[in-house]
Amino acid sequence: KGWFDRLFEADAAGESISFHFKGKGFGLFDVGAPEVGQLRITVDGKQEPPLHRFGVNCNNRSRGQYAFIPLPAGEHRVTLTIDETIPDKKAILGPNQQADIGAHPEKYDRRAIYLGRILLRGALLE
């Protein structure tokens, strides 16, 4: 609340969103949480490495986070897809969060994405 006027949520592997823009890069402003996973990113038909949205501080739901992907100037088509793989969250969490994942593993056993904004260094195209 306060960061986003709306928040888009998805949690099934394969769910996706696509956009077409002219510019030099794009980014995501989203919310980290115990249940978040990773995204497969396809830019201009080429699949990029997964973008992990779960990080060391994602043991609670109040973490705003962003990622920015620079690209060469030009027109780009981007698809963000929820990856089927759930990251090894126990290995990612710091020592202070190990007790929580041990006590509540069901909180972490998902691949949700909470997307608040798609950021563009450029202009959206139809």
N, C-alpha and C positions, 0 to 999 in steps of 0.2 A: 504494500500500500504506500502510495506517495511516489513511487518510481514509475508505475505503469497505470494507464487508464484502463487497460485490459491486459489479460495474461492468457496466452494460448497454451493449452496443455494437451499433451499426447503421451501415450505410454506403450503403444503396441509396436513391436518390431516391424519395420517396413512403412510406417506412416511417414508422410513426407509433405514438404511445402517447396514450391519452386517460384523463382522470380527471374526477371530479365531486366538488366540495367546497363547503362553506359557509364563507365567510370573506371576508377583505379583500385577499387577494393570494396569489401563488405565486412560487416561484423554482426555479432549477436550481443544483445544485452538480455540476460536471462537470470534465473534464480537457481542457485545450487541448493541441494537438499540431499538427505540420505538416499532417496529413491531415484535420483537422476542417473542417466547413463551416458552414452556417447552418440555422436552423430556421424554418419557417413556424408561426406560432402562431394558432390559432383559439380565440376566447373567446366563448362563448354564440352561436355561429354567425357571428361577425364576424372576418374575417381581419385580423390586426395586421401591422405592418411586420416583415420578417424579423429574427430575432435572430441576429446574427453571433457565432459561437463561436470564430472565428479572430481573434487579436489580435496586436499588435506583438511579444509575447513568446512566440508559439506556434511557435518554431522548434525546440523540444524537447518531450518528452513529460512533463515533470515539473511542468507548470503547473496547479495547482488554480485554478478560477475559479468565479464564481457570477454569477447575474443574478436580479433580483427585479422582478416586475411587479405594481404595486399595482392594486387593483380596488375598485369600490364594494362595501360590505358586502352579502352576499347569497349565493345559490346560483349556482355557475358550473360550466359544462362546458368543459373545455380539451382541445384536441388539439395535440400537438407533432408536426410532420411534417418530415422531412429534405427540404430544398429541393433542387430539381434544379440550381440555379445554384451553381457553385463561385466563391467570392469572388475578386477580383483580389488574391491573396495577396502578390504582389510589391509592389504599391502599399501594402499594409498594413504590411509588415515595415519595421523601421527600417534605417538604413544599415549597421549592423553585421551584419545577417542576410542582406544581399543576396548575398553570396558563396555561402552555403549553398543558397539557392533556385536560383541559377544553376548550381551544381555538381550538385545533386540534385533536379531539377524533378519527378521521379516521386514523391518523398515528399509533395509538396504537391498533387498532382493527384487528390484524393479529396474526399469530403464526409462523412466519418465523424463520429459523435457518440458520446462516451463519458460516459454519464450515471450518476452515482453516487447522487444523491439528488434527489427532488422535494421542495421545501420548501413548506410550507403555512402561511399565517397564517390558520388556521381548522381545520376538521375534514373529513377525507375522508368522502364519502358513497358509498353503493352505487350 
